[in-house]
Amino acid sequence: MDWGAIPQFLAGGLAIGAVYGLIGVGFSLIYSTSKVINFAQGEFVVYGGLATVSLTLFDIPASVALPLSLAASIVMGGALQGLLSTARKGSNELTYIMTTIGVAIALQGLAHQIWGTDYKTYALYPQGAIKVLGASVNYATITILVMTALVCVALWVFLFRSMIGKAMRACANDSRAARTVGIRPRRMVLLAYLASAAIGGLAGMLITPSQMMSYDNGVILAIKGFTAAIVGGLANPFGAVIGGLVLGLLEGLGVGLISSDLQNAYAFLTLLVILLVRPQGLFGRAESGSAR
């Protein structure tokens, strides 16, 4: 084991950790407003990345391809929420969770038919790296971290400074009380699905150029994003970002110091430890109310 390479292992885990955090934000937004765990979140990531690959193959510049892929992800989020809203009265959270699993399986099969089994990528980041505390940090990692920070800032402004964001938070805290002041919880839930799909699609666009993307990546990405959300507190989107970074750093250390064969196992181990030791997460709090 090369202990002197620890800074480089940590740097290697930053980018993927930020992506896990963004995926976790999607889980948190939907859970906080509807108490549903959306296991189709990983498919938003896959489609965001692979759709961008397809668009760039037609020589469409990234400045156009990225917004188009983002729009496609948002449409997927709206379609998923529309499907869930058709469930009959009396359905519970388990019904919705199982539906999202079914949708994820269907979307994975569709992605297989569209893009095949090969890993795909596209050029987005400039070549090169900078030295930080003895580690070489490439521009892809820097860009992903900056974009993650911008998403956090934009989300904070939206949730705490805009009327719609405050209405969404009110529904998350107590949907029944929110109804009494004229807030429509169903609209807030729809908005949460649209936002989570957009953030998931963005995560796919950011990670595909550096890590590549395959049709079947959605499951493991969803599990790791869910783990990030659990670590940070399932209803806390900002905690999910921190949870993702923690998971990415642990994964980087595990791959570098222990074995790369266990890369996906580190997320499961982290999830088990958090669930046993602190099930509410690092920044978790009691939640009440539900809306669909």
Buried (B, 14 or more C-beta within 10 A) or exposed (E): EEEEBBBBBBBBBBBBBBBBBBBBBBBBBBBBBBBBBBBBBBBBBBBBBBBBBBBBEEEBEBEEBBEEBBEBBBEBBBEBBEBBEEEEEEBEBEEBBEBBBEBBBEBBEEBEEEBEEEEBBBEBBEEEBEEEEEBBBBBBBBBBBEBBEEBBEEBEEBBEEEEEBBBBBBBBBBBEEBBEEEBBBBBBBBBBBBBBBBBBBBBBBBBBBBBBBBBBBBBEBBBBBBBBBBBBBBBBBBBBBBBBBBBBBBBBBBBBEEEEEEBEEBBEEBBEEBBEEEEBBBBBEEBEBBBB
